[in-house]
Structures are given as C-alpha cells and as structure tokens.
Amino acid sequence: MNPACQAGDSATEPYLVGHNMLLSHAAAAKLYKEKYQASQKGKIGITLVSHWMVPFSNTKLDKVASIRALDFMYGWYMDPLTYGDYPQSMHTLVGNRLPKFTKDQSIMVKGSFDFIGLNYYTAFYVAAVPANSNPINISYSTDSFTNMTTERNGIPIGPSDGSIWIHSYPKGLRNIVKYTKEKYNNPTIYITENGIDQLDIGTLTLKELQNDTYRVDYYKHHLSYLNRAIQEGINVKGYFAWSLLDNFEWAAGFTMRFGINLVDYKNGLKRSPKKSAIWFNNFLQR
C-alpha cells in the first residue's frame, strides 16, 4: 500500500485490479474443482454487485447508454466469467488500457463458477454523455460515457431513508436477474445482499430506530418481485438480507443502519428487533 495514500492512475489501475481479481478467482475455482469438489460435494462461486440501469429518456442514445453502464459495472466481470472476454463496449471505449486474457486464461476464467452471488440495492437513471475525442482526464469512471443520477425532473427514482445512493427500486431486482438469465445463460443465482439503510447521527430515539416501516416496505416489495422472477423460470436459489444487525458501514461508520435488528451503541451493544425483523419472522413462518 502506498504509505502516502497518493492517487494512482485511474485510467489503467482499476482495470488491472479487476483483471487480476478474475484470474485469482478462476485459479481458486480451478483448484477447488480439480482437488476438492468431488470429495466435498461443494459449490464455488463469486459475488458481484450491480445496480439496475434505467434510461433517463426514451431516446435510443439513453437506452444504449443504460446497457453500456451495465457492461461497465456488471458485464466487466460477468462477460469474462461467461464468455471468456470483456464486453465489446469496453474494448471499444477503453482500448489498449483494457488488459487482455491469454487463450489459456480465457479458458480458465470462462465458466469458473457454480453460482453467481449478486448484491443488489438500488437503480439509477442513465443518460448518454457525448464522446470526447480528446478528454482532459481519462478515468475508468468516465470511460463508459454515461451519467448516472437518482433523479429525473426533480423526482427521485424511489424512496430513500439514508444514503444518497440507495433509493428503493424493487422491480430492478427482477430486472437484473432477468437480464442475467437472458444474457448469461440462466446461471444459478443467490441474492447475497439486499437492503436499505437509515441515517442516524444520534438524534433518533431507540423507539424511532425500531419503527423501520420503510425497511419493511423495501423487503416486502423486493421479495415480491424476486418471487415473480422465480415463477418466470429465473434460477434464483437463495436470498440474504443486508443486514442481520446494524454494523460499521465503510466511510459512514455507525451513522448508517442497515440492520433488521437494532444495536444500541451507547448501551453495551444491546440487540433488539426492529419492525423489519418481526416482519421477517412472520413472513418466514407462512
């Protein structure tokens, strides 16, 4: 790690990191399948994260841009895992900054999973950005020539109760697994993360924190769309809510609460169920 925390080369390094992550996963999967799977009868997979991308307008440019945004977030990994190479849109726009798989690497990466774990939280509107033949700052974050936003004409894409990036968009969960089925040969899918947070800067009472009706609505509607997807033949085999407990959330620390169970940080980390935990308990007993 750079001791000075200096910025690196965002035009190349993210692609190198992603490339080596894929190769590392494929090598681990190959080892497991060859040496352990027959005796252990286990499965090996990989977890990816993706938003659902909604065209900002009905123009062809924005519709194509929404698929391109999916390529740069989800296809970046799913295309090599399914087909052995990166999406054509990435080849076209990233060019020689995009690492190349050797023939043997492509064979190793392709199909190196028994299941796909998918983390889904939210959706974004996506608009096309005009291509610039001489950009000032080349970066993986702008290579897709798209602009992602949570609002259109001042109206949010869905309700939110915490992060500026998580807005509830339940049908996006069905859309992303349907997209996975259609583009990536209907793999076995586990929803490994799905949830919504609540901002807590110390002003809410424990009773207010437990009254998370917005989270009940989030899970109720997402699971309804997921059930619909399963009925349509999409190969979803499991679902994990994020999260069982309030926890430390990256740069947000303890100010963002994702748990269906409350953690009282001021009283010995005492746990108590929120309304969402009670809802889940009733839901699972049906």
C-alpha positions as CSV (number, residue, x, y, z in Angstrom):
1,M,0.0,0.0,0.0
2,N,1.2,3.5,-0.8
3,P,2.2,5.0,2.6
4,A,1.3,8.5,1.4
5,C,-2.1,7.4,0.1
6,Q,-1.3,9.1,-3.2
7,A,-3.7,8.8,-6.1
8,G,-2.8,6.3,-8.7
9,D,-3.6,6.0,-12.4
10,S,-7.4,5.7,-12.6
11,A,-7.2,5.2,-16.3
12,T,-5.5,1.9,-16.0
13,E,-5.2,0.5,-12.5
14,P,-8.9,-0.3,-11.8
15,Y,-8.9,-2.5,-14.9
16,L,-5.7,-4.2,-13.8
17,V,-7.2,-4.8,-10.4
18,G,-10.4,-6.3,-11.9
19,H,-8.4,-8.4,-14.3
20,N,-6.3,-9.9,-11.6
21,M,-9.3,-10.5,-9.4
22,L,-10.9,-12.5,-12.2
23,L,-7.7,-14.5,-12.7
24,S,-7.3,-15.1,-8.9
25,H,-10.9,-16.3,-8.7
26,A,-10.6,-18.6,-11.7
27,A,-7.4,-20.1,-10.3
28,A,-9.0,-20.8,-6.9
29,A,-12.1,-22.2,-8.6
30,K,-9.9,-24.5,-10.8
31,L,-8.0,-25.7,-7.8
32,Y,-11.2,-26.4,-5.9
33,K,-12.9,-28.2,-8.8
34,E,-9.9,-30.4,-9.5
35,K,-8.8,-31.2,-6.0
36,Y,-11.7,-30.9,-3.6
37,Q,-15.1,-30.7,-5.2
38,A,-15.6,-34.4,-5.9
39,S,-15.0,-35.4,-2.3
40,Q,-16.6,-32.5,-0.6
41,K,-19.6,-32.2,-3.0
42,G,-19.4,-28.4,-2.6
43,K,-20.0,-25.5,-4.9
44,I,-17.9,-22.5,-5.6
45,G,-19.0,-19.1,-6.9
46,I,-18.3,-15.4,-7.0
47,T,-20.3,-12.4,-5.7
48,L,-20.7,-9.3,-7.9
49,V,-22.6,-6.1,-7.3
50,S,-24.8,-4.2,-9.7
51,H,-27.4,-1.5,-9.8
52,W,-30.2,-1.7,-12.3
53,M,-29.8,1.0,-15.0
54,V,-32.9,2.9,-16.2
55,P,-32.7,5.0,-19.4
56,F,-33.1,8.7,-18.5
57,S,-35.2,9.2,-21.5
58,N,-36.8,7.1,-24.3
59,T,-34.1,8.2,-26.8
60,K,-32.0,5.5,-28.4
61,L,-28.9,7.1,-27.0
62,D,-30.0,6.8,-23.4
63,K,-31.3,3.3,-23.9
64,V,-27.9,2.2,-25.3
65,A,-26.2,4.1,-22.5
66,S,-28.1,2.2,-19.9
67,I,-26.8,-1.1,-21.3
68,R,-23.3,0.3,-21.6
69,A,-23.5,1.3,-17.9
70,L,-24.4,-2.3,-17.1
71,D,-21.5,-3.5,-19.2
72,F,-19.0,-1.4,-17.2
73,M,-20.4,-2.4,-13.8
74,Y,-21.7,-5.9,-14.2
75,G,-20.5,-7.2,-17.6
76,W,-16.9,-6.2,-16.7
77,Y,-17.0,-9.4,-14.7
78,M,-19.9,-11.5,-16.0
79,D,-18.8,-11.4,-19.6
80,P,-15.4,-12.9,-18.9
81,L,-17.0,-15.4,-16.5
82,T,-19.5,-16.5,-19.1
83,Y,-17.8,-15.9,-22.4
84,G,-14.1,-15.6,-21.6
85,D,-13.6,-11.9,-22.6
86,Y,-14.7,-8.4,-21.7
87,P,-17.8,-6.7,-23.3
88,Q,-17.3,-5.3,-26.7
89,S,-18.3,-1.8,-25.4
90,M,-15.3,-1.9,-23.0
91,H,-12.9,-3.0,-25.8
92,T,-14.2,-0.1,-27.9
93,L,-14.1,2.6,-25.3
94,V,-11.1,1.5,-23.1
95,G,-8.9,0.3,-26.0
96,N,-5.4,-0.8,-25.1
97,R,-5.8,0.3,-21.5
98,L,-8.0,-2.8,-21.0
99,P,-5.9,-5.9,-20.1
100,K,-6.1,-8.9,-22.4
101,F,-6.6,-12.5,-21.5
102,T,-4.3,-15.1,-23.0
103,K,-6.0,-18.0,-24.6
104,D,-5.4,-20.2,-21.6
105,Q,-6.6,-17.5,-19.2
106,S,-9.8,-17.1,-21.2
107,I,-10.4,-20.8,-21.0
108,M,-9.7,-20.8,-17.2
109,V,-12.0,-17.8,-16.4
110,K,-14.9,-18.9,-18.7
111,G,-17.4,-20.9,-16.6
112,S,-15.3,-20.7,-13.4
113,F,-18.3,-20.7,-11.1
114,D,-21.2,-23.0,-10.0
115,F,-23.3,-20.0,-8.9
116,I,-23.3,-16.2,-9.0
117,G,-23.8,-14.2,-5.9
118,L,-25.5,-10.9,-6.7
119,N,-25.6,-7.8,-4.4
120,Y,-28.5,-5.5,-5.4
121,Y,-29.6,-2.4,-3.6
122,T,-30.9,0.2,-6.0
123,A,-31.2,1.7,-9.5
124,F,-30.0,4.7,-11.3
125,Y,-31.2,6.8,-14.3
126,V,-28.6,6.7,-17.0
127,A,-28.1,9.3,-19.7
128,A,-25.6,9.3,-22.6
129,V,-22.6,11.6,-22.5
130,P,-21.2,12.9,-25.8
131,A,-17.9,11.2,-26.5
132,N,-14.8,13.5,-26.3
133,S,-12.0,12.6,-28.7
134,N,-9.5,14.5,-26.5
135,P,-10.6,14.1,-22.9
136,I,-8.6,16.0,-20.3
137,N,-8.8,13.4,-17.5
138,I,-9.1,9.8,-18.7
139,S,-10.6,7.6,-15.9
140,Y,-12.4,4.3,-15.6
141,S,-15.3,6.3,-14.0
142,T,-15.9,8.2,-17.2
143,D,-14.9,5.7,-19.9
144,S,-18.5,4.5,-20.3
145,F,-19.6,8.0,-21.4
146,T,-22.7,7.8,-19.2
147,N,-24.1,10.0,-16.5
148,M,-25.9,8.3,-13.6
149,T,-28.4,10.1,-11.4
150,T,-31.0,9.3,-8.8
151,E,-33.5,11.9,-10.0
152,R,-35.3,12.8,-13.2
153,N,-37.1,16.2,-13.4
154,G,-36.6,16.6,-9.7
155,I,-38.3,13.3,-8.8
156,P,-36.2,10.6,-7.1
157,I,-36.2,7.2,-8.8
158,G,-37.5,5.8,-5.5
159,P,-37.9,6.5,-1.7
160,S,-34.8,6.7,0.5
161,D,-34.1,6.9,4.2
162,G,-30.4,7.2,4.5
163,S,-27.7,7.0,1.8
164,I,-27.8,9.4,-1.1
165,W,-27.2,6.4,-3.4
166,I,-29.8,4.0,-2.2
167,H,-33.4,4.6,-3.4
168,S,-35.9,1.7,-3.3
169,Y,-36.5,0.3,-6.8
170,P,-37.9,-3.2,-6.2
171,K,-38.6,-4.1,-9.9
172,G,-34.9,-3.5,-10.5
173,L,-34.1,-6.8,-8.6
174,R,-36.3,-8.7,-11.0
175,N,-34.9,-6.8,-14.0
176,I,-31.3,-7.6,-13.1
177,V,-31.8,-11.3,-12.5
178,K,-33.9,-11.5,-15.7
179,Y,-31.1,-9.7,-17.6
180,T,-28.7,-12.2,-16.1
181,K,-30.8,-15.1,-17.3
182,E,-31.1,-13.8,-20.8
183,K,-27.6,-12.6,-21.4
184,Y,-25.6,-15.1,-19.2
185,N,-27.3,-18.4,-19.8
186,N,-29.5,-18.5,-16.7
187,P,-26.9,-19.3,-14.1
188,T,-27.7,-20.3,-10.5
189,I,-28.1,-17.0,-8.6
190,Y,-28.0,-16.2,-4.9
191,I,-29.0,-12.7,-3.8
192,T,-26.2,-12.2,-1.4
193,E,-27.0,-8.7,-0.3
194,N,-30.2,-6.6,-0.5
195,G,-31.3,-3.9,1.9
196,I,-31.7,-0.2,2.7
197,D,-30.2,2.0,5.4
198,Q,-31.3,4.7,7.8
199,L,-29.3,7.7,8.6
200,D,-28.6,8.0,12.4
201,I,-26.5,10.9,13.6
202,G,-27.6,10.5,17.2
203,T,-30.8,12.4,17.1
204,L,-33.2,9.4,16.9
205,T,-34.6,7.5,19.9
206,L,-34.3,3.7,20.1
207,K,-38.1,3.5,19.6
208,E,-37.8,5.6,16.4
209,L,-35.0,3.4,15.1
210,Q,-37.0,0.3,15.7
211,N,-40.0,1.7,13.8
212,D,-38.5,1.0,10.4
213,T,-41.6,0.6,8.3
214,Y,-39.8,1.9,5.2
215,R,-37.5,-1.2,5.5
216,V,-40.5,-3.5,5.8
217,D,-41.8,-2.0,2.6
218,Y,-38.4,-2.3,0.9
219,Y,-38.1,-6.1,1.7
220,K,-41.8,-6.8,1.0
221,H,-41.7,-5.3,-2.4
222,H,-38.3,-6.6,-3.4
223,L,-39.2,-10.2,-2.3
224,S,-42.4,-9.9,-4.3
225,Y,-40.6,-9.1,-7.5
226,L,-38.0,-11.8,-6.8
227,N,-40.8,-14.3,-6.3
228,R,-42.2,-13.2,-9.7
229,A,-38.8,-13.8,-11.3
230,I,-38.5,-17.3,-9.9
231,Q,-42.0,-18.1,-11.2
232,E,-40.7,-16.9,-14.6
233,G,-38.0,-19.6,-14.6
234,I,-35.1,-17.5,-13.4
235,N,-32.7,-19.7,-11.4
236,V,-32.6,-17.9,-8.1
237,K,-31.9,-20.3,-5.3
238,G,-31.4,-18.1,-2.2
239,Y,-31.7,-14.7,-0.7
240,F,-29.7,-12.9,2.1
241,A,-30.9,-9.6,3.6
242,W,-28.4,-6.9,4.4
243,S,-28.2,-6.9,7.3
244,L,-29.0,-9.0,10.4
245,L,-27.5,-6.3,12.6
246,D,-26.6,-2.6,12.5
247,N,-22.9,-2.5,11.7
248,F,-19.9,-0.4,10.7
249,E,-20.5,0.8,7.2
250,W,-17.3,1.8,5.4
251,A,-16.8,5.6,5.4
252,A,-20.2,6.1,7.0
253,G,-19.1,4.3,10.1
254,F,-22.0,3.7,12.5
255,T,-24.2,6.5,11.1
256,M,-25.9,4.3,8.6
257,R,-28.0,1.5,10.0
258,F,-28.8,-1.4,7.7
259,G,-29.8,-4.0,10.4
260,I,-33.2,-5.6,10.8
261,N,-32.1,-5.8,14.5
262,L,-31.0,-2.7,16.4
263,V,-27.6,-2.4,18.0
264,D,-27.6,0.1,20.9
265,Y,-24.1,1.5,20.6
266,K,-24.5,3.5,23.8
267,N,-25.6,0.6,26.0
268,G,-23.2,-2.3,25.7
269,L,-24.2,-3.1,22.1
270,K,-27.6,-4.5,23.3
271,R,-29.6,-6.0,20.5
272,S,-33.4,-5.7,19.9
273,P,-35.6,-6.5,16.9
274,K,-36.9,-3.7,14.7
275,K,-40.2,-4.0,12.9
276,S,-38.5,-5.4,9.9
277,A,-37.1,-8.3,12.0
278,I,-40.6,-9.0,13.3
279,W,-42.0,-8.8,9.7
280,F,-39.3,-11.3,8.5
281,N,-40.2,-13.7,11.3
282,N,-43.8,-13.7,10.4
283,F,-43.0,-13.9,6.6
284,L,-40.8,-16.9,7.1
285,Q,-43.4,-18.8,9.1
286,R,-46.1,-18.6,6.3
